[in-house]
């Protein structure tokens, strides 16, 4: 009885060993994807992620770049030996460049808020059989030096904008003051002209009344004498 149990246990161990060996062989023979552990973003805000694979050059591949643990899709592309087509999301803009044994993806528009783990997912579409696999991930990060450059550029732009706004505000104040002074002067001139016109209209009538009074006085004196 003990020998039968021992043989059954050995048979199970042998089956487990054969299963592990077969899976390893299949994994070696199948699609393989390798990624660098980390990539630093350039000062221009772009980073190039290289996804290496063991597919032939004439195979048609579908490449998907995934971001973070929730696997947010950044871009999806299809490529063969001569044609490259890629669709980017609003987060980053992507450009694909295929070389023998690898597909490199240049990501544009990086900033410090987009630092994360990025995965290459490659699917072999043609020729059959279909295979698909995801890489181990690459941490894409921005260096402190590049961040300082970005902050310095931002501060310069802000100072330039504030300077321009100050100049425009000063010009507006000067223009408004000059316009107000011209308006007040025009009003004073108009008022003065109106006063002179009224005086000129009243002057002849006053003279005539005085002449009439003088005539009446002269007539009265003549009658007395």
Residue frames as a rotation matrix with the C-alpha (Angstrom) as fourth column:
UNK 1
0.571 0.821 0.000 0.00
0.821 -0.571 0.000 0.00
0.000 0.000 -1.000 0.00
UNK 2
0.468 -0.491 -0.734 2.82
0.132 -0.783 0.608 2.41
-0.874 -0.381 -0.302 0.87
UNK 3
-0.610 -0.737 0.292 4.58
0.370 0.061 0.927 1.65
-0.701 0.673 0.235 -2.39
UNK 4
-0.111 0.657 0.746 1.41
0.985 -0.028 0.172 2.37
0.133 0.754 -0.644 -4.38
UNK 5
0.810 0.408 -0.421 1.02
0.507 -0.849 0.152 5.73
-0.296 -0.337 -0.894 -2.60
UNK 6
0.037 -0.903 -0.429 4.67
0.112 -0.423 0.899 6.52
-0.993 -0.081 0.085 -3.27
UNK 7
-0.643 -0.239 0.728 4.29
0.697 0.212 0.685 5.70
-0.318 0.948 0.030 -6.96
UNK 8
0.360 0.852 0.380 1.17
0.918 -0.396 0.017 7.87
0.165 0.343 -0.925 -7.19
UNK 9
0.710 -0.155 -0.687 3.00
0.238 -0.865 0.441 10.78
-0.662 -0.477 -0.578 -5.52
UNK 10
-0.382 -0.924 -0.010 5.98
0.213 -0.099 0.972 10.41
-0.899 0.369 0.235 -7.87
UNK 11
-0.346 0.346 0.872 3.63
0.937 0.160 0.309 10.30
-0.033 0.925 -0.380 -10.86
UNK 12
0.743 0.662 -0.095 2.01
0.666 -0.746 0.007 13.58
-0.067 -0.069 -0.995 -9.74
UNK 13
0.375 -0.694 -0.614 5.37
0.046 -0.647 0.761 15.23
-0.926 -0.314 -0.211 -9.22
UNK 14
-0.593 -0.594 0.544 6.46
0.524 0.228 0.820 14.12
-0.611 0.772 0.176 -12.68
UNK 15
0.108 0.727 0.679 3.31
0.983 -0.179 0.035 15.57
0.146 0.663 -0.734 -14.23
UNK 16
0.846 0.165 -0.507 3.87
0.327 -0.911 0.250 18.88
-0.421 -0.377 -0.825 -12.44
UNK 17
-0.088 -0.968 -0.234 7.47
0.089 -0.242 0.966 18.96
-0.992 0.064 0.108 -13.60
UNK 18
-0.543 -0.069 0.837 6.46
0.798 0.267 0.540 18.22
-0.261 0.961 -0.090 -17.20
UNK 19
0.532 0.815 0.227 3.79
0.845 -0.530 -0.077 20.94
0.058 0.233 -0.971 -17.08
UNK 20
0.657 -0.362 -0.662 6.26
0.069 -0.845 0.531 23.56
-0.751 -0.394 -0.529 -15.77
UNK 21
-0.428 -0.881 0.202 8.86
0.260 0.095 0.961 22.55
-0.865 0.464 0.188 -18.38
UNK 22
-0.243 0.419 0.875 6.28
0.969 0.146 0.200 22.73
-0.044 0.896 -0.441 -21.19
UNK 23
0.797 0.585 -0.152 5.06
0.589 -0.808 -0.020 26.17
-0.134 -0.073 -0.988 -20.13
UNK 24
0.295 -0.780 -0.551 8.60
-0.030 -0.584 0.811 27.49
-0.955 -0.223 -0.195 -19.97
UNK 25
-0.607 -0.504 0.614 9.32
0.541 0.304 0.784 26.14
-0.582 0.809 0.088 -23.43
UNK 26
0.177 0.760 0.626 6.17
0.978 -0.205 -0.028 27.72
0.107 0.617 -0.779 -24.80
UNK 27
0.820 0.117 -0.560 7.06
0.299 -0.923 0.244 31.03
-0.488 -0.368 -0.792 -23.17
UNK 28
-0.181 -0.962 -0.202 10.55
0.055 -0.215 0.975 30.96
-0.982 0.166 0.092 -24.71
UNK 29
-0.657 -0.059 0.751 9.18
0.701 0.319 0.638 30.07
-0.277 0.946 -0.168 -28.13
UNK 30
0.338 0.916 0.215 6.33
0.941 -0.322 -0.107 32.65
-0.028 0.239 -0.971 -27.96
UNK 31
0.433 -0.069 0.899 6.19
0.320 -0.921 -0.224 36.42
0.843 0.385 -0.376 -28.08
UNK 32
0.041 -0.501 -0.865 8.64
0.993 -0.073 0.089 38.23
-0.108 -0.862 0.494 -25.82
UNK 33
0.597 0.153 0.788 8.58
0.292 -0.956 -0.036 41.91
0.748 0.251 -0.615 -24.89
UNK 34
-0.051 -0.675 -0.736 11.32
0.998 -0.055 -0.019 43.79
-0.027 -0.736 0.677 -23.05
UNK 35
0.733 0.269 0.625 11.30
0.286 -0.955 0.076 47.38
0.617 0.123 -0.777 -21.78
UNK 36
-0.462 -0.865 0.195 13.88
0.184 -0.309 -0.933 49.54
0.868 -0.395 0.302 -20.01
UNK 37
-0.312 0.313 -0.897 13.33
0.944 0.206 -0.257 50.06
0.104 -0.927 -0.360 -16.30
UNK 38
0.310 0.382 -0.871 13.22
0.523 -0.833 -0.180 53.85
-0.794 -0.400 -0.458 -16.56
UNK 39
-0.114 -0.280 0.953 13.35
0.928 -0.371 0.002 56.67
0.353 0.885 0.303 -19.10
UNK 40
-0.353 -0.075 -0.932 14.09
0.580 -0.800 -0.156 60.33
-0.734 -0.596 0.326 -18.38
UNK 41
0.677 0.658 0.330 12.06
0.697 -0.430 -0.573 63.03
-0.235 0.618 -0.750 -20.11
UNK 42
-0.343 -0.805 0.484 14.10
0.909 -0.414 -0.046 65.46
0.237 0.425 0.874 -22.21
UNK 43
-0.720 -0.013 -0.694 14.06
0.358 -0.864 -0.356 69.21
-0.595 -0.504 0.626 -21.63
UNK 44
-0.894 0.404 -0.192 11.75
-0.384 -0.475 0.792 69.57
0.229 0.782 0.580 -24.66
UNK 45
-0.238 0.849 0.472 9.05
-0.829 0.076 -0.554 67.55
-0.506 -0.523 0.686 -22.87
UNK 46
0.562 0.412 -0.717 9.39
-0.747 0.625 -0.227 64.38
0.355 0.663 0.659 -24.94
UNK 47
-0.135 -0.552 0.823 10.42
-0.732 0.615 0.293 60.84
-0.668 -0.563 -0.487 -24.04
UNK 48
0.030 0.057 -0.998 11.20
-0.871 0.491 0.001 57.83
0.490 0.869 0.064 -26.24
UNK 49
0.149 0.132 0.980 10.08
-0.703 0.711 0.011 54.41
-0.696 -0.690 0.199 -25.02
UNK 50
-0.336 -0.359 -0.871 11.63
-0.883 0.443 0.158 51.44
0.329 0.821 -0.466 -26.83
UNK 51
0.412 0.546 0.730 9.71
-0.682 0.716 -0.150 48.16
-0.604 -0.436 0.667 -26.81
UNK 52
-0.556 -0.676 -0.483 11.83
-0.831 0.442 0.338 45.25
-0.015 0.589 -0.808 -28.00
UNK 53
0.520 0.747 0.414 10.26
-0.646 0.661 -0.381 42.02
-0.559 -0.070 0.826 -29.31
UNK 54
-0.519 -0.709 0.477 11.21
-0.258 0.662 0.703 38.79
-0.815 0.242 -0.527 -31.06
UNK 55
0.549 0.769 0.327 8.85
0.178 0.275 -0.945 39.04
-0.817 0.577 0.014 -34.05
UNK 56
-0.207 -0.571 0.794 9.98
0.919 0.165 0.359 38.89
-0.336 0.804 0.490 -37.65
UNK 57
-0.824 -0.242 -0.512 10.36
0.133 -0.962 0.240 42.12
-0.550 0.130 0.825 -39.56
UNK 58
-0.872 0.486 -0.056 7.48
-0.155 -0.164 0.974 41.40
0.464 0.858 0.218 -41.97
UNK 59
-0.479 0.735 -0.480 4.91
0.867 0.482 -0.128 40.78
0.138 -0.477 -0.868 -39.23
UNK 60
-0.197 0.520 0.831 2.04
0.008 -0.847 0.532 43.17
0.980 0.111 0.162 -38.66
UNK 61
-0.632 -0.151 -0.760 1.96
0.733 0.202 -0.649 44.39
0.252 -0.968 -0.017 -35.08
UNK 62
0.423 0.725 0.544 -0.46
0.237 -0.668 0.706 46.33
0.875 -0.170 -0.454 -32.95
UNK 63
-0.620 -0.709 -0.337 1.14
0.590 -0.137 -0.796 48.45
0.518 -0.692 0.503 -30.25
UNK 64
0.569 0.774 0.277 -0.71
0.284 -0.501 0.817 49.90
0.772 -0.386 -0.505 -27.27
UNK 65
-0.663 -0.735 0.141 0.91
0.161 -0.324 -0.932 52.16
0.731 -0.595 0.333 -24.67
UNK 66
0.456 0.811 -0.366 -0.76
0.491 0.114 0.864 51.87
0.743 -0.573 -0.346 -21.26
UNK 67
-0.389 -0.551 0.738 -0.27
-0.269 -0.699 -0.663 54.23
0.881 -0.456 0.124 -18.31
UNK 68
-0.426 0.110 0.898 -0.37
-0.887 -0.244 -0.391 53.32
0.176 -0.963 0.202 -14.64
UNK 69
-0.919 0.064 0.389 -1.99
-0.129 0.884 -0.450 50.53
-0.373 -0.464 -0.804 -12.70
UNK 70
0.035 0.999 0.035 -5.40
-0.125 0.039 -0.991 51.31
-0.991 0.031 0.127 -14.19
UNK 71
-0.512 -0.387 0.767 -3.88
0.618 0.454 0.641 50.81
-0.597 0.803 0.006 -17.67
UNK 72
0.443 0.596 -0.669 -5.10
-0.017 -0.741 -0.671 54.06
-0.896 0.309 -0.319 -19.19
UNK 73
0.335 -0.270 0.903 -4.68
0.904 0.362 -0.227 53.92
-0.265 0.892 0.365 -22.96
UNK 74
-0.011 -0.453 -0.891 -2.26
0.060 -0.890 0.452 56.63
-0.998 -0.049 0.037 -24.17
UNK 75
-0.032 0.031 -0.999 -1.96
-0.945 -0.327 0.020 55.64
-0.327 0.944 0.040 -27.83
UNK 76
0.343 0.188 0.921 -2.69
0.094 0.968 -0.233 52.74
-0.935 0.166 0.314 -30.17
UNK 77
0.064 -0.394 -0.917 -0.72
-0.903 -0.413 0.115 52.04
-0.424 0.821 -0.382 -33.33
UNK 78
0.781 0.099 0.616 -0.43
0.160 0.922 -0.351 49.46
-0.603 0.373 0.705 -36.09
UNK 79
0.262 -0.780 -0.568 2.76
-0.861 -0.454 0.227 48.86
-0.436 0.430 -0.791 -37.96
UNK 80
0.900 -0.201 0.388 4.30
0.326 0.901 -0.288 46.55
-0.291 0.385 0.876 -40.52
UNK 81
0.071 -0.986 0.150 7.62
0.913 0.125 0.388 46.77
-0.402 0.109 0.909 -42.34
UNK 82
-0.677 -0.387 0.626 6.73
0.683 -0.646 0.340 49.98
0.273 0.658 0.702 -44.22
UNK 83
-0.105 0.751 0.651 3.50
0.061 -0.649 0.758 51.55
0.993 0.119 0.022 -42.86
UNK 84
-0.813 -0.112 -0.571 2.99
0.574 0.016 -0.819 53.11
0.101 -0.994 0.051 -39.45
UNK 85
-0.158 0.818 0.553 -0.36
0.010 -0.559 0.829 54.36
0.987 0.137 0.080 -38.18
UNK 86
-0.735 -0.144 -0.662 -1.01
0.645 0.149 -0.749 55.68
0.207 -0.978 -0.016 -34.68
UNK 87
0.246 0.836 0.490 -3.95
0.254 -0.543 0.800 57.21
0.935 -0.073 -0.346 -32.80
UNK 88
-0.806 -0.573 -0.147 -3.10
0.336 -0.239 -0.911 59.41
0.487 -0.784 0.385 -29.82
UNK 89
0.226 0.838 -0.496 -5.30
0.957 -0.095 0.276 60.47
0.184 -0.537 -0.823 -26.92
UNK 90
0.718 0.123 0.685 -5.56
0.121 -0.991 0.052 64.00
0.685 0.046 -0.727 -25.52
UNK 91
0.905 -0.389 -0.173 -3.05
0.180 -0.019 0.984 63.21
-0.386 -0.921 0.053 -22.76
UNK 92
-0.086 -0.982 -0.168 0.05
-0.176 -0.151 0.973 62.77
-0.981 0.113 -0.160 -24.93
UNK 93
0.726 0.200 -0.658 0.91
-0.668 -0.022 -0.743 62.78
-0.163 0.979 0.118 -28.62
UNK 94
0.298 -0.568 0.768 2.67
-0.042 0.795 0.605 59.65
-0.954 -0.212 0.213 -29.93
UNK 95
0.497 -0.231 -0.837 4.90
-0.867 -0.097 -0.488 58.85
0.032 0.968 -0.249 -32.89
UNK 96
0.748 -0.151 0.646 5.94
-0.039 0.962 0.270 55.29
-0.663 -0.227 0.714 -33.83
UNK 97
0.275 -0.713 -0.645 9.25
-0.953 -0.112 -0.283 54.27
0.130 0.692 -0.710 -35.36
UNK 98
0.910 0.119 0.397 9.85
-0.196 0.967 0.160 50.58
-0.365 -0.223 0.904 -36.11
UNK 99
-0.005 -0.942 -0.336 13.27
-0.994 0.041 -0.100 48.98
0.108 0.334 -0.937 -36.32
UNK 100
0.088 0.003 -0.996 14.25
-0.252 0.967 -0.019 45.31
0.964 0.253 0.086 -36.61
UNK 101
-0.346 -0.197 -0.917 13.44
0.641 0.664 -0.384 43.73
0.685 -0.721 -0.104 -33.26
UNK 102
-0.626 0.131 -0.769 11.91
0.653 -0.451 -0.608 46.81
-0.426 -0.883 0.196 -31.65
UNK 103
0.134 0.666 0.734 9.23
0.726 -0.570 0.385 49.47
0.674 0.481 -0.560 -31.85
UNK 104
-0.759 -0.415 -0.502 10.09
0.645 -0.589 -0.488 52.87
-0.093 -0.694 0.714 -30.38
UNK 105
0.326 0.906 0.268 7.38
0.841 -0.408 0.355 55.30
0.431 0.110 -0.896 -29.35
UNK 106
-0.832 -0.539 0.133 8.13
0.446 -0.792 -0.417 59.00
0.330 -0.288 0.899 -28.87
UNK 107
0.196 0.894 -0.402 5.72
0.973 -0.126 0.194 60.65
0.123 -0.429 -0.895 -26.44
UNK 108
-0.641 -0.367 0.674 5.31
0.395 -0.911 -0.121 64.43
0.658 0.189 0.729 -26.66
UNK 109
0.057 0.684 0.727 3.91
-0.291 -0.686 0.667 66.83
0.955 -0.250 0.160 -24.06
UNK 110
0.097 -0.070 -0.993 5.30
0.762 0.647 0.029 65.40
0.641 -0.759 0.116 -20.82
UNK 111
0.024 -0.181 0.983 5.17
-0.555 -0.820 -0.138 67.26
0.831 -0.543 -0.120 -17.51
UNK 112
-0.815 -0.492 0.306 5.66
-0.501 0.336 -0.797 66.33
0.289 -0.803 -0.520 -13.86
UNK 113
-0.135 0.853 0.503 1.99
-0.868 0.143 -0.476 65.32
-0.479 -0.501 0.721 -13.42
UNK 114
0.681 0.407 -0.608 2.40
-0.698 0.613 -0.371 62.52
0.222 0.677 0.702 -16.00
UNK 115
-0.494 -0.869 0.037 5.18
-0.819 0.450 -0.357 60.65
0.294 -0.206 -0.933 -14.19
UNK 116
0.482 0.672 0.563 4.06
-0.767 0.634 -0.100 57.00
-0.424 -0.383 0.821 -14.01
UNK 117
-0.483 -0.535 0.693 4.72
-0.147 0.830 0.538 53.44
-0.863 0.158 -0.480 -15.09
UNK 118
0.215 0.502 -0.838 4.14
-0.908 -0.212 -0.360 52.94
-0.359 0.839 0.410 -18.83
UNK 119
-0.084 -0.131 0.988 3.57
-0.036 0.991 0.128 49.52
-0.996 -0.024 -0.088 -20.39
UNK 120
-0.530 -0.096 -0.842 4.16
-0.842 -0.055 0.537 48.30
-0.098 0.994 -0.052 -23.95
UNK 121
0.043 0.571 0.820 1.48
-0.140 0.816 -0.561 45.90
-0.989 -0.091 0.115 -25.12
UNK 122
-0.555 -0.322 -0.767 2.29
-0.799 -0.049 0.599 44.22
-0.230 0.946 -0.230 -28.45
UNK 123
0.282 0.680 0.677 -0.08
-0.204 0.732 -0.650 42.02
-0.938 0.045 0.345 -30.41
UNK 124
-0.839 -0.537 -0.082 1.01
-0.236 0.224 0.946 40.03
-0.490 0.813 -0.314 -33.45
UNK 125
0.117 0.970 -0.214 -1.84
-0.590 -0.106 -0.800 40.29
-0.799 0.220 0.560 -35.97
UNK 126
0.983 0.156 -0.093 -0.27
-0.161 0.512 -0.844 38.70
-0.084 0.845 0.529 -39.07
UNK 127
-0.316 0.463 -0.828 0.85
-0.474 0.679 0.560 36.07
0.822 0.570 0.005 -39.92
UNK 128
0.742 0.621 0.253 -1.10
-0.564 0.373 0.737 33.66
0.363 -0.689 0.627 -37.70
UNK 129
0.068 0.845 -0.530 -1.21
0.881 0.198 0.429 32.54
0.468 -0.496 -0.732 -34.98
UNK 130
0.462 0.192 0.866 -2.29
-0.127 -0.952 0.279 35.60
0.878 -0.239 -0.415 -33.01
UNK 131
-0.033 -0.480 -0.877 -0.15
0.931 0.304 -0.202 36.43
0.363 -0.823 0.437 -29.98
UNK 132
0.419 0.164 0.893 -0.31
-0.051 -0.978 0.204 39.24
0.906 -0.131 -0.402 -27.49
UNK 133
0.196 -0.420 -0.886 1.74
0.938 0.345 0.044 40.21
0.287 -0.839 0.462 -24.49
UNK 134
0.892 0.111 0.438 2.36
-0.018 -0.960 0.281 43.14
0.451 -0.259 -0.854 -22.16
UNK 135
-0.046 -0.999 0.006 5.79
0.150 -0.013 -0.989 44.29
0.988 -0.044 0.150 -21.02
UNK 136
-0.109 -0.105 -0.988 6.96
0.944 0.302 -0.136 44.69
0.312 -0.948 0.066 -17.44
UNK 137
0.845 0.524 -0.109 6.66
0.534 -0.810 0.241 48.50
0.038 -0.262 -0.964 -17.50
UNK 138
-0.300 -0.905 0.300 8.94
0.826 -0.404 -0.394 51.54
0.478 0.130 0.869 -17.70
UNK 139
0.370 0.338 -0.865 8.95
0.765 -0.640 0.077 54.45
-0.528 -0.690 -0.495 -15.26
UNK 140
-0.068 -0.318 0.946 9.04
0.773 -0.616 -0.152 57.69
0.630 0.721 0.288 -17.23
UNK 141
0.450 0.123 -0.884 10.09
0.813 -0.466 0.349 60.63
-0.369 -0.876 -0.310 -15.06
UNK 142
0.678 -0.255 0.689 11.20
0.196 -0.841 -0.504 64.24
0.708 0.477 -0.521 -15.31
UNK 143
-0.170 -0.834 -0.525 14.46
0.884 0.107 -0.456 65.26
0.437 -0.541 0.719 -13.69
UNK 144
0.372 0.260 -0.891 14.67
0.766 -0.629 0.136 68.08
-0.525 -0.733 -0.433 -11.16
UNK 145
-0.650 -0.687 -0.325 16.89
0.328 -0.639 0.696 70.01
-0.686 0.346 0.641 -13.57
UNK 146
-0.775 0.420 0.473 14.24
0.480 -0.095 0.872 69.93
0.411 0.903 -0.128 -16.29
UNK 147
0.244 0.894 -0.375 11.57
0.947 -0.137 0.290 70.89
0.208 -0.426 -0.881 -13.76
UNK 148
-0.006 -0.331 -0.944 13.67
0.562 -0.782 0.271 73.91
-0.827 -0.529 0.190 -12.73
UNK 149
-0.939 -0.325 0.114 14.02
0.257 -0.440 0.860 74.90
-0.230 0.837 0.497 -16.40
UNK 150
-0.345 0.895 0.281 10.27
0.730 0.068 0.680 74.62
0.590 0.440 -0.677 -16.84
UNK 151
0.387 0.488 -0.782 9.65
0.893 -0.408 0.187 76.69
-0.228 -0.771 -0.594 -13.70
UNK 152
-0.443 -0.625 -0.643 12.16
0.383 -0.780 0.494 79.34
-0.811 -0.028 0.585 -14.81
UNK 153
-0.908 0.154 0.389 10.53
0.355 -0.209 0.911 79.55
0.222 0.966 0.135 -18.23
UNK 154
0.040 0.993 -0.107 7.10
0.883 0.014 0.469 79.83
0.468 -0.113 -0.877 -16.62
UNK 155
0.217 -0.014 -0.976 8.28
0.747 -0.641 0.176 82.59
-0.628 -0.767 -0.128 -14.29
UNK 156
-0.806 -0.559 -0.195 9.82
0.277 -0.647 0.711 84.49
-0.524 0.519 0.676 -17.21
UNK 157
-0.637 0.648 0.418 6.59
0.533 -0.022 0.846 84.24
0.558 0.761 -0.331 -19.19
UNK 158
0.302 0.780 -0.548 4.58
0.945 -0.168 0.282 85.40
0.127 -0.603 -0.788 -16.18
UNK 159
-0.125 -0.435 -0.892 6.89
0.547 -0.780 0.304 88.40
-0.828 -0.449 0.335 -15.60
UNK 160
-0.957 -0.231 0.177 6.76
0.261 -0.415 0.872 89.31
-0.128 0.880 0.457 -19.28
UNK 161
-0.274 0.941 0.201 2.96
0.743 0.074 0.665 89.09
0.611 0.332 -0.719 -19.26
UNK 162
0.360 0.380 -0.852 2.71
0.884 -0.430 0.182 91.24
-0.298 -0.819 -0.491 -16.12
UNK 163
-0.541 -0.648 -0.535 5.05
0.396 -0.758 0.518 93.82
-0.742 0.069 0.667 -17.66
UNK 164
-0.876 0.262 0.404 2.99
0.358 -0.208 0.910 94.04
0.323 0.942 0.088 -20.83
UNK 165
0.109 0.974 -0.198 -0.22
0.877 -0.001 0.480 94.35
0.467 -0.226 -0.855 -18.81
UNK 166
0.095 -0.143 -0.985 1.31
0.748 -0.643 0.165 97.15
-0.657 -0.753 0.046 -16.71
UNK 167
-0.879 -0.459 -0.130 2.37
0.236 -0.656 0.716 99.05
-0.414 0.599 0.685 -19.84
UNK 168
-0.590 0.733 0.338 -1.09
0.510 0.013 0.860 98.65
0.626 0.680 -0.382 -21.37
UNK 169
0.278 0.698 -0.660 -2.73
0.959 -0.159 0.236 99.81
0.060 -0.698 -0.713 -18.13
UNK 170
-0.274 -0.471 -0.839 -0.49
0.515 -0.808 0.286 102.89
-0.812 -0.354 0.464 -17.94
UNK 171
-0.977 -0.074 0.202 -1.20
0.215 -0.402 0.890 103.73
0.016 0.913 0.409 -21.58
UNK 172
-0.205 0.977 0.065 -4.95
0.770 0.120 0.626 103.37
0.604 0.179 -0.777 -20.95
UNK 173
0.243 0.256 -0.936 -4.78
0.872 -0.480 0.095 105.73
-0.425 -0.839 -0.339 -17.95
UNK 174
-0.650 -0.563 -0.510 -2.80
0.270 -0.799 0.537 108.34
-0.710 0.212 0.672 -19.92
UNK 175
-0.867 0.357 0.348 -5.15
0.343 -0.082 0.936 108.09
0.363 0.931 -0.052 -22.89
UNK 176
0.083 0.954 -0.288 -8.23
0.925 0.034 0.377 108.42
0.370 -0.297 -0.880 -20.65
UNK 177
0.015 -0.147 -0.989 -6.73
0.697 -0.707 0.116 111.47
-0.717 -0.691 0.092 -18.90
UNK 178
-0.901 -0.397 -0.174 -5.88
0.137 -0.642 0.754 113.24
-0.411 0.656 0.633 -22.16
UNK 179
-0.619 0.737 0.273 -9.31
0.528 0.132 0.839 112.46
0.582 0.663 -0.471 -23.57
UNK 180
0.217 0.702 -0.679 -11.01
0.976 -0.166 0.140 113.83
-0.014 -0.693 -0.721 -20.42
UNK 181
-0.321 -0.423 -0.847 -8.96
0.438 -0.859 0.264 117.05
-0.840 -0.287 0.461 -20.53
UNK 182
-0.988 -0.035 0.152 -9.82
0.155 -0.350 0.924 117.58
0.021 0.936 0.351 -24.19
UNK 183
-0.249 0.969 0.008 -13.51
0.784 0.196 0.589 117.03
0.569 0.153 -0.808 -23.47
UNK 184
0.213 0.291 -0.933 -13.48
0.869 -0.493 0.044 119.52
-0.447 -0.820 -0.357 -20.56
UNK 185
-0.668 -0.533 -0.520 -11.65
0.225 -0.810 0.541 122.14
-0.709 0.244 0.661 -22.64
UNK 186
-0.854 0.404 0.329 -14.12
0.339 -0.049 0.940 121.71
0.395 0.914 -0.095 -25.50
UNK 187
0.092 0.929 -0.358 -17.02
0.953 0.022 0.302 122.17
0.289 -0.369 -0.884 -23.08
UNK 188
-0.028 -0.166 -0.986 -15.48
0.637 -0.763 0.110 125.36
-0.770 -0.625 0.127 -21.65
UNK 189
-0.931 -0.346 -0.115 -14.89
0.119 -0.587 0.801 126.81
-0.345 0.732 0.588 -25.11
UNK 190
-0.555 0.797 0.238 -18.45
0.589 0.175 0.789 126.00
0.587 0.578 -0.567 -26.15
UNK 191
0.219 0.638 -0.738 -19.87
0.970 -0.223 0.095 127.61
-0.104 -0.737 -0.668 -22.98
UNK 192
-0.378 -0.460 -0.803 -17.80
0.395 -0.865 0.310 130.74
-0.837 -0.201 0.509 -23.50
UNK 193
-0.979 0.037 0.202 -18.94
0.184 -0.280 0.942 131.04
0.092 0.959 0.268 -27.11
UNK 194
-0.153 0.987 -0.045 -22.55
0.842 0.154 0.516 130.70
0.516 0.041 -0.855 -26.00
UNK 195
0.172 0.168 -0.971 -22.11
0.813 -0.581 0.043 133.47
-0.557 -0.796 -0.237 -23.40
UNK 196
-0.744 -0.512 -0.429 -20.49
0.168 -0.765 0.622 135.79
-0.646 0.391 0.655 -25.96
UNK 197
-0.788 0.502 0.356 -23.32
0.446 0.066 0.893 135.12
0.425 0.862 -0.276 -28.40
UNK 198
0.181 0.883 -0.433 -25.95
0.969 -0.087 0.229 136.05
0.165 -0.461 -0.872 -25.78
UNK 199
-0.080 -0.296 -0.952 -24.09
0.556 -0.806 0.204 139.23
-0.828 -0.513 0.229 -24.87
UNK 200
-0.951 -0.308 0.006 -23.82
0.160 -0.476 0.865 140.26
-0.263 0.824 0.502 -28.54
UNK 201
-0.440 0.863 0.248 -27.55
0.689 0.147 0.710 139.70
0.576 0.484 -0.659 -28.99
UNK 202
0.367 0.585 -0.723 -28.38
0.922 -0.334 0.198 141.84
-0.125 -0.739 -0.662 -25.93
UNK 203
-0.505 -0.701 -0.503 -25.96
0.648 -0.693 0.315 144.73
-0.569 -0.167 0.805 -26.72
UNK 204
-0.843 0.180 0.507 -27.92
0.316 -0.598 0.737 146.43
0.436 0.781 0.447 -29.62
UNK 205
0.159 0.985 -0.063 -31.22
0.613 -0.048 0.789 146.45
0.774 -0.164 -0.611 -27.74
UNK 206
0.245 -0.149 -0.958 -29.59
0.916 -0.287 0.279 148.03
-0.316 -0.946 0.066 -24.71
UNK 207
-0.794 -0.599 -0.104 -28.05
0.507 -0.746 0.432 150.76
-0.337 0.290 0.896 -26.85
UNK 208
-0.571 0.659 0.490 -31.39
0.373 -0.324 0.870 151.51
0.732 0.679 -0.061 -28.52
UNK 209
0.407 0.738 -0.538 -33.19
0.818 -0.032 0.575 151.81
0.407 -0.674 -0.617 -25.19
UNK 210
-0.108 -0.542 -0.833 -30.56
0.802 -0.543 0.250 154.23
-0.588 -0.641 0.494 -23.91
UNK 211
-0.921 -0.224 0.320 -30.83
0.385 -0.660 0.645 156.32
0.067 0.717 0.694 -27.09
UNK 212
-0.109 0.967 0.230 -34.62
0.553 -0.133 0.822 156.47
0.826 0.216 -0.520 -26.71
UNK 213
0.420 0.237 -0.876 -34.26
0.904 -0.201 0.379 157.60
-0.086 -0.951 -0.298 -23.10
UNK 214
-0.562 -0.710 -0.424 -31.78
0.626 -0.700 0.344 160.33
-0.541 -0.072 0.838 -24.09
UNK 215
-0.769 0.338 0.543 -34.17
0.372 -0.454 0.809 161.56
0.520 0.825 0.223 -26.81
UNK 216
0.284 0.934 -0.217 -37.08
0.715 -0.056 0.697 161.69
0.639 -0.353 -0.684 -24.36
UNK 217
0.141 -0.304 -0.942 -34.96
0.877 -0.403 0.261 163.64
-0.459 -0.864 0.210 -21.86
UNK 218
-0.858 -0.512 0.040 -33.92
0.456 -0.725 0.516 166.18
-0.235 0.461 0.856 -24.52
UNK 219
-0.431 0.785 0.446 -37.55
0.443 -0.246 0.862 166.68
0.786 0.569 -0.242 -25.61
UNK 220
0.418 0.585 -0.695 -38.64
0.878 -0.066 0.473 167.27
0.231 -0.808 -0.542 -22.03
UNK 221
-0.252 -0.612 -0.750 -35.99
0.730 -0.629 0.267 169.94
-0.635 -0.480 0.605 -21.46
UNK 222
-0.893 -0.065 0.445 -36.93
0.396 -0.582 0.711 171.74
0.213 0.811 0.545 -24.69
UNK 223
0.014 0.992 0.124 -40.55
0.616 -0.106 0.780 171.97
0.787 0.065 -0.613 -23.64
UNK 224
0.313 0.062 -0.948 -39.57
0.922 -0.258 0.288 173.50
-0.227 -0.964 -0.138 -20.32
UNK 225
-0.523 -0.598 -0.608 -37.61
0.421 -0.801 0.426 176.31
-0.741 -0.033 0.670 -21.91
